[in-house]
Amino acid sequence: MSEAAPVGGTDRIESLDVLRGFALLGILLLNILGFGLHSAGYFNPLVGLGDHPGLNLAIWGGVNLFFEGAMRALFSMLFGAGVMMFTTGKSGWLHYRRTFWLLVFGVFDAYVLLWTGDILIVYALCGALLYPLRNSRPRTLLLLAGVVIVLTSLSYAGLGEIMRAGQQAAAEIELMPEAAEDPDKQALAQSWKEFSRDFLVDDETQRIELDQRRSAYPTAARFSAAYMNELLLFAVPVFLLWDALAMMLLGMAFYRMGLLTGDRSNAFFLRLTIGGFALGLAANGWELYRAVATDYDLLIVFSYAQGTYHIGRLGMALGWMGFVMLICRHGWMQGLRARLAAVGRMALSNYLMHSLICLFIFTGAGLALVGVLERWALYLIVFVIWGLQLWLSPWWFERFAFGPAEWLWRTLTYGSRQRFLANRYPTP
């Protein structure tokens, strides 16, 4: 393939597009919490309970059991596979131009569309790291991914233990103020207070943030910029970068091994489905049980304080991967597969569309409904967005060769205007 030619619609691998569309829609199940609730609501299930606490907690449990972390893991794997595909026969300069423009899209998403959970910036940073590994053997990629997963899991477990000690020190000082004279206890208690203040929020703290996000666009933008700056300085380098990088390395290996292209047997994908779901449900079920048993203790519901977090999310991601691959290989649900593939082909456009729609629904730039709807109501919005994108994406590809953001990304990457209209609509 020529270095100046992007992949066309006829050259695409259906299973990759179906998986990407499935993962993209699944990610909205988690992202909607960041759009529609106080920022503490993503990790703290006690935020946004409203008048239906039982229903909202049940929904939180179900989403965490089956989807939290797994959709992001699957999406990251597919990005890693995409890097592998793009860099075949292409120069490093072209790859880094493509990565730079993805970073620009991420900055636009975070600072203009006000999505503080943007993953494009993280993906661009990881993409810059992956190029030297493009020719690595699957065994090497699996080993590197395993090292990152083990090290991050140990760091998560360590964080949980340190914060638990801090929580206990803070409780001890509250009961016996003289305990604050111990500098070690004071330091531990302070670390707990700094950690928990973003997640254990009272009504007044919630009101202050929500008022800013419901205000006119400039005020909402200032809040989002400050929040995003803090994430980029701490959460991204400490948590999110390694989280994504591990799954991308797996995706590169899985692409080479034929897992993401459907080149393995039906029996293999059946075993992957059963084994992945069994592992994921066991780990996630254990964490969910502990959350309920401890009345939703922050250190139990906060994912990055759990040493088992990667076990659950990776297991569920592999289970979903095997399940979708079986559907593709057997030719089941042809209509739904075609729609999911179209969603996946314009994943960047659809991802940015999530931000644009939610900017209008939740911030002061539109309806200012952030913090107004309960969790169950937020998922009604998710279903509407799913329906819109499952309808709009195939409609778009009947007329155009690429999604609008994909077309712009390719044009900027290759430095020349790419074909925009579909073949049935020839350029005059």
C-alpha positions in Angstrom: 0.0 0.0 0.0 1.3 3.5 -0.8 2.5 5.5 2.1 0.1 8.3 1.1 -3.0 6.2 1.0 -5.3 5.6 4.0 -7.3 2.4 4.3 -10.5 2.5 2.3 -13.9 1.0 3.1 -13.3 -2.1 1.0 -10.0 -2.9 2.7 -11.4 -2.9 6.2 -11.7 -5.9 8.6 -15.3 -6.2 9.7 -14.6 -7.8 13.0 -12.3 -4.9 14.0 -15.0 -2.4 13.1 -17.7 -4.3 14.9 -15.6 -4.6 18.0 -14.7 -0.9 17.9 -18.3 0.1 17.5 -19.4 -2.1 20.3 -16.6 -0.8 22.6 -17.3 2.8 21.7 -21.0 2.5 22.6 -20.1 0.6 25.8 -17.8 3.4 26.9 -20.7 5.8 27.1 -22.2 3.6 29.9 -19.4 5.0 32.1 -18.7 8.3 30.5 -22.3 9.4 31.0 -21.5 9.6 34.7 -18.8 12.1 34.1 -21.0 14.1 31.9 -24.2 14.0 34.0 -23.1 13.8 37.7 -20.9 15.7 40.1 -17.3 14.7 39.3 -17.3 12.4 42.4 -20.1 10.3 40.9 -17.9 8.2 38.6 -16.3 6.4 41.6 -18.7 7.1 44.4 -22.1 5.3 43.8 -23.7 7.3 46.6 -23.6 10.4 44.4 -26.8 10.8 42.3 -29.0 8.4 44.2 -32.0 10.8 44.3 -35.4 9.4 45.0 -34.6 5.9 43.8 -31.5 4.8 45.7 -32.2 1.0 45.3 -32.6 1.3 41.6 -29.6 3.5 41.1 -27.4 1.3 43.2 -28.5 -1.7 41.3 -27.7 0.0 38.0 -24.3 1.0 39.4 -23.6 -2.6 40.4 -24.7 -4.0 37.0 -22.6 -1.6 35.0 -19.5 -2.1 37.2 -19.9 -5.9 37.1 -20.2 -6.2 33.3 -18.7 -3.0 31.7 -16.6 -0.7 33.9 -13.0 -0.8 32.7 -13.7 -3.6 30.2 -15.0 -1.3 27.4 -12.1 1.0 27.9 -9.7 -2.0 27.8 -11.3 -3.3 24.6 -11.1 0.1 23.0 -7.5 0.5 24.0 -6.7 -3.0 22.5 -8.2 -1.9 19.3 -6.2 1.3 19.2 -3.1 -0.8 19.7 -4.1 -3.0 16.8 -4.8 0.2 14.7 -1.2 1.4 15.4 0.1 -1.9 14.2 -1.9 -1.7 11.0 -1.1 1.9 10.3 2.6 1.6 10.8 3.0 -1.4 8.4 5.0 0.0 5.5 4.8 3.6 6.6 7.4 6.0 7.9 7.7 7.0 11.6 7.2 10.6 10.5 3.8 9.8 9.2 2.9 7.9 12.4 4.0 10.8 14.6 2.1 13.3 12.4 -1.0 11.2 12.9 -0.4 11.0 16.6 0.1 14.7 16.9 -3.2 15.5 15.3 -4.9 13.0 17.5 -3.5 14.9 20.4 -5.0 18.1 18.9 -8.4 16.4 18.7 -8.0 15.4 22.4 -7.2 19.0 23.5 -10.2 20.2 21.5 -12.4 17.6 23.1 -11.2 18.4 26.6 -10.9 22.2 26.5 -13.6 23.2 23.9 -16.2 20.4 24.2 -15.5 20.4 28.0 -15.1 16.6 28.3 -12.9 16.1 31.3 -12.8 12.3 30.8 -11.2 12.6 27.3 -9.0 9.6 26.4 -7.7 10.9 23.1 -4.8 12.8 24.8 -3.8 9.6 26.6 -4.1 7.6 23.4 -1.9 10.1 21.5 0.8 9.9 24.3 0.7 6.1 24.2 0.8 6.1 20.4 4.1 8.0 20.6 5.5 5.3 22.8 4.3 2.4 20.7 6.0 3.0 17.4 9.4 1.4 18.3 7.5 -1.8 19.2 5.6 -2.1 15.9 7.8 -5.0 14.7 7.9 -6.9 18.0 6.9 -10.5 18.3 3.6 -11.3 20.0 5.5 -13.0 22.9 7.5 -9.8 23.5 4.4 -7.6 23.5 2.5 -10.0 25.8 5.5 -10.0 28.2 5.7 -6.2 28.2 1.9 -5.9 28.8 2.2 -8.4 31.6 4.9 -6.5 33.3 2.9 -3.2 33.1 -0.2 -5.0 34.4 1.6 -6.6 37.3 3.4 -3.4 38.3 0.3 -1.2 38.1 -1.7 -3.8 40.0 0.9 -3.8 42.8 0.8 0.0 42.9 -3.0 0.0 43.1 -2.9 -2.5 46.0 -0.2 -0.4 47.7 -2.3 2.8 47.3 -5.2 1.0 48.8 -3.1 -0.1 51.8 -1.6 3.4 52.3 -5.0 5.1 52.1 -6.5 2.5 54.5 -3.8 3.4 57.0 -4.6 7.0 56.5 -8.3 6.5 56.9 -7.7 4.7 60.2 -5.3 7.4 61.4 -7.8 10.2 60.5 -10.5 8.3 62.5 -8.1 7.9 65.5 -7.2 11.5 65.5 -10.9 12.5 65.4 -11.6 10.3 68.4 -8.4 11.2 70.3 -7.0 14.6 69.2 -3.8 14.0 71.1 -2.9 11.3 68.5 -2.2 14.1 66.1 1.0 14.7 68.0 2.4 11.6 66.3 3.9 13.0 63.0 3.5 9.7 61.2 -0.2 9.5 62.1 -0.7 13.2 61.1 0.9 12.6 57.7 -1.2 9.5 57.1 -4.4 11.3 58.1 -3.5 14.2 55.9 -2.9 12.0 52.9 -6.4 10.4 53.5 -8.0 13.9 53.7 -6.4 15.0 50.4 -7.4 11.8 48.7 -11.0 11.6 49.9 -12.0 15.2 49.5 -12.6 14.7 45.8 -14.9 11.8 46.3 -16.6 12.1 49.7 -18.4 15.4 49.0 -21.1 17.1 51.0 -24.1 18.9 49.5 -22.5 22.3 49.6 -19.4 21.1 47.8 -21.5 19.4 45.2 -23.5 22.6 44.7 -20.4 24.8 44.1 -19.2 22.5 41.3 -22.6 22.0 39.7 -23.3 25.7 39.7 -20.1 26.4 37.8 -20.8 23.6 35.3 -24.4 24.9 34.8 -23.3 28.4 34.3 -22.6 30.1 30.9 -20.0 28.5 28.7 -17.0 30.6 29.8 -17.6 29.7 33.5 -18.1 26.0 32.7 -15.0 26.1 30.5 -12.9 27.5 33.3 -14.0 24.7 35.6 -13.3 22.1 33.0 -9.9 23.5 32.2 -8.8 23.6 35.8 -10.1 20.0 36.3 -8.4 18.8 33.1 -5.1 20.4 34.1 -5.1 18.6 37.4 -5.8 15.3 35.6 -3.0 15.8 33.1 -0.5 16.6 35.9 -1.4 13.7 38.1 -4.0 11.1 37.0 -2.7 10.7 33.5 1.0 10.0 34.3 0.2 8.0 37.4 -2.8 5.9 36.4 -4.3 6.4 32.9 -1.2 6.3 30.7 -0.1 2.9 32.0 -3.7 1.6 32.1 -4.1 2.4 28.4 -0.5 1.3 27.4 -0.9 -2.2 28.9 -4.1 -2.8 26.9 -2.6 -1.4 23.7 0.3 -3.7 24.0 -2.1 -6.6 24.3 -4.0 -5.3 21.3 -0.9 -5.3 19.2 -0.1 -8.8 20.2 -3.7 -10.0 19.7 -3.7 -8.5 16.2 -0.6 -10.4 15.3 -2.1 -13.6 16.8 -5.4 -13.3 14.8 -7.7 -12.7 17.8 -8.9 -9.3 16.6 -9.3 -10.4 13.0 -11.4 -13.5 13.7 -8.6 -15.8 12.3 -8.9 -18.3 15.2 -11.4 -21.2 15.4 -14.9 -21.0 16.8 -13.8 -23.3 19.6 -11.0 -20.9 20.5 -13.4 -17.9 20.7 -15.9 -20.0 22.7 -13.2 -20.8 25.2 -12.2 -17.2 25.3 -15.7 -16.1 25.9 -16.4 -18.6 28.7 -12.9 -18.2 30.3 -12.9 -14.4 30.1 -16.4 -14.0 31.5 -15.7 -16.5 34.3 -12.5 -14.7 35.3 -14.0 -11.2 35.0 -17.2 -12.0 36.8 -15.4 -13.7 39.6 -13.1 -10.7 40.2 -15.7 -8.0 39.6 -18.3 -10.0 41.6 -15.9 -10.2 44.6 -15.3 -6.4 44.5 -19.0 -5.8 44.2 -19.7 -8.0 47.2 -17.1 -6.2 49.2 -18.6 -2.8 48.2 -22.1 -3.8 49.3 -20.8 -5.4 52.5 -18.8 -2.3 53.5 -21.7 0.1 52.7 -19.8 1.3 49.7 -16.5 2.2 51.4 -14.6 4.5 49.1 -11.4 2.4 49.2 -13.5 -0.6 47.9 -15.4 1.2 45.2 -12.4 3.2 44.0 -11.0 1.1 41.2 -7.4 2.3 41.4 -7.1 1.2 45.0 -7.8 -2.5 44.0 -5.0 -4.9 43.2 -7.6 -7.1 41.4 -8.9 -4.3 39.1 -7.0 -5.4 36.0 -8.0 -9.0 36.5 -11.7 -8.1 36.4 -11.6 -5.7 33.5 -9.3 -7.7 31.4 -11.3 -10.9 31.9 -14.6 -9.1 30.9 -12.8 -7.5 27.9 -11.7 -10.9 26.7 -15.1 -12.3 27.3 -16.8 -9.6 25.3 -14.1 -9.9 22.6 -14.8 -13.7 22.2 -18.6 -13.1 22.3 -18.5 -10.5 19.5 -16.1 -12.6 17.4 -18.4 -15.6 17.7 -21.3 -13.4 16.4 -19.1 -12.2 13.5 -17.8 -15.7 12.6 -21.3 -17.3 12.6 -22.8 -14.4 10.7 -25.4 -13.7 13.3 -27.3 -10.4 13.7 -26.2 -9.2 10.3 -28.2 -5.9 10.5 -26.8 -5.0 13.9 -23.3 -6.0 12.9 -23.4 -3.7 9.9 -24.6 -0.8 12.1 -21.9 -1.5 14.7 -19.3 -1.7 12.0 -20.4 1.7 10.7 -20.2 3.1 14.2 -16.7 1.7 14.6 -15.6 3.1 11.2 -16.3 6.6 12.4 -15.3 6.0 16.0 -13.5 9.3 16.4 -16.5 11.3 15.0 -18.9 9.3 17.2 -16.7 9.8 20.3 -16.6 13.6 19.7 -20.3 13.5 19.1 -20.8 12.1 22.6 -19.0 15.1 24.0 -20.9 17.6 21.8 -24.4 16.1 22.6 -23.5 16.0 26.3 -22.1 19.6 26.2 -25.5 20.7 25.1 -27.5 18.5 27.5 -25.5 19.0 30.7 -23.6 22.2 30.7 -24.6 25.9 30.8 -24.0 26.0 27.0 -27.3 24.2 26.7 -29.9 22.7 29.0 -27.6 22.7 32.1 -28.9 19.4 33.4 -25.7 18.2 35.1 -26.5 16.9 38.6 -30.3 17.1 37.9 -30.9 13.6 36.6 -30.5 10.4 38.6 -28.3 7.6 37.4 -31.2 5.6 35.9 -32.3 8.6 33.9 -28.8 9.2 32.5 -29.0 5.7 30.9 -32.2 6.7 29.0 -30.0 9.4 27.4 -27.4 6.7 26.7 -29.9 4.6 24.9 -31.1 7.6 22.8 -27.5 8.3 21.7 -26.9 4.7 20.9 -30.0 4.7 18.7 -29.0 7.9 17.0 -25.5 6.7 16.2 -26.6 3.2 15.1 -28.9 4.9 12.6 -26.7 7.9 11.6 -23.5 6.0 11.0 -24.8 3.7 8.2 -26.7 6.6 6.7 -23.5 8.6 6.6 -21.5 5.9 4.8 -24.1 5.6 2.1 -23.0 9.1 1.2 -19.5 9.7 2.4 -16.2 7.8 2.4 -15.1 8.7 6.0 -16.6 10.1 9.1 -16.1 13.9 9.3 -13.4 13.8 12.0 -11.8 10.8 10.3 -11.6 12.7 7.0 -10.1 15.7 8.7 -7.6 13.5 10.6 -6.5 11.7 7.4 -6.2 15.0 5.5 -4.0 16.5 8.2 -2.0 13.3 8.5 -1.3 12.9 4.8 -1.0 16.6 4.0 -3.4 16.4 1.1 -7.2 16.6 0.8 -8.7 13.1 1.0 -11.7 11.9 -0.9 -14.8 12.7 1.1 -17.8 11.5 -1.0 -18.6 7.8 -1.3 -17.9 6.2 -4.6 -21.6 6.4 -5.6 -21.3 10.2 -5.3 -18.3 10.9 -7.6 -16.5 14.1 -7.1 -17.4 16.6 -9.9 
